[in-house]
Amino acid sequence: MNTPYPTPISPSSTRIGWIGIGVMGSAMASRLLSAGYTLNLYARTPSKSLHLPSLGAHLADSPSSLARSSDVVFTMLGHPPDVRQIVLDNSTGILAGLNPGGVVIDHTSSHPSLAKDVFAAAREKGCWAVDAPVSGGDTGARDGKLAIYAGGDSNVVKWLSPLFDVMGRVSYVGGAGMGQRCKIANQITVGGSLVGLSEGLVFAEKTGLDMRKFLEAVRGGAAGSMVMELFGERMVERDFRPGGFAEYMVKDLGMGVDVVEEGDEDVVVLPGAALVKQLFAGMVANGDGKLGTQGLITVIERMNGK
């Protein structure tokens, strides 16, 4: 190991591992390559990874072998079971190969209790884990303007700041699992905003108001939001290419409204989030789960006969 925690991070000496090269992960990994970091890559579907080796990434044949040649390993996966397998598998997982002092950073929107399990397993090996889900969509990933919610050891998160700074702005929000809790709260807030924006646009169109003029008129007032800036024009243009899949919102909101963790004393009643989850589930039922979250407007349109 060249640079295990707490030796300072630098592009010349810190070896990065990356697993998860979807829309978001690919853009984030590309930014680290562009910043001069050596990148080791594992792809469950190797054909999806071809452009990253062309930029200088090195392919590994398993998560554990990738971890053995990396100081910091990032994951950006789809669902909590993917994280459990990729990180915790006793023979092929990241922690099976990560050297003492190494760090695994999970950017997946996952379950807080799993983040705690990963943190505990990492500490047993003399390693560290940070749960650091992100918000900002494909645009934020490409432009390095993601909001990153980090849970774990505060000193480790501070040590990782040179890497986080390449991808966006990190906020330390507490111990293991708190990054995931922050992301769930973020999704509850974003989901409500998407419903409001969708209904505002459908109302504008139904009543004969030009939708672009509506957006321009209200964006500077109380109705304006980052959700409107990111998705308003895309909704008008019928551009539903995903920055994040609609089906993932069902997962994220479900972790907020459906799951009570062991040891929780209070059940949070979230009627708005439950409704938003149902609307996104409607998108999935309509066969639109792979559309971007801005496609929620199609559900409101269907309700209004379009």
Secondary structure, 3 states (H helix, E strand, C coil): CCCCCCCCCCCCCCEEEEECCCHHHHHHHHHHHHCCCEEEEECCCHHHHCHHHHCCCEECCCHHHHHHCCCEEEECCCCHHHHHHHHHCCCCCHHHHCCCCCEEEECCCCCHHHHHHHHHHHHHCCCEEEECCEECHHHHHHHCCEEEEEECCHHHHHHCHHHHHHHEEEEEEECCCHHHHHHHHHHHHHHHHHHHHHHHHHHHHHCCCCHHHHHHHHCCCCCCCHHHHHHHHHHHHCCCCCCCEHHHHHHHHHHHHCCCCCCCCCCCCCHHHHHHHHHHHHHHHCCCCCCEHHHHHHHHHHHCCC
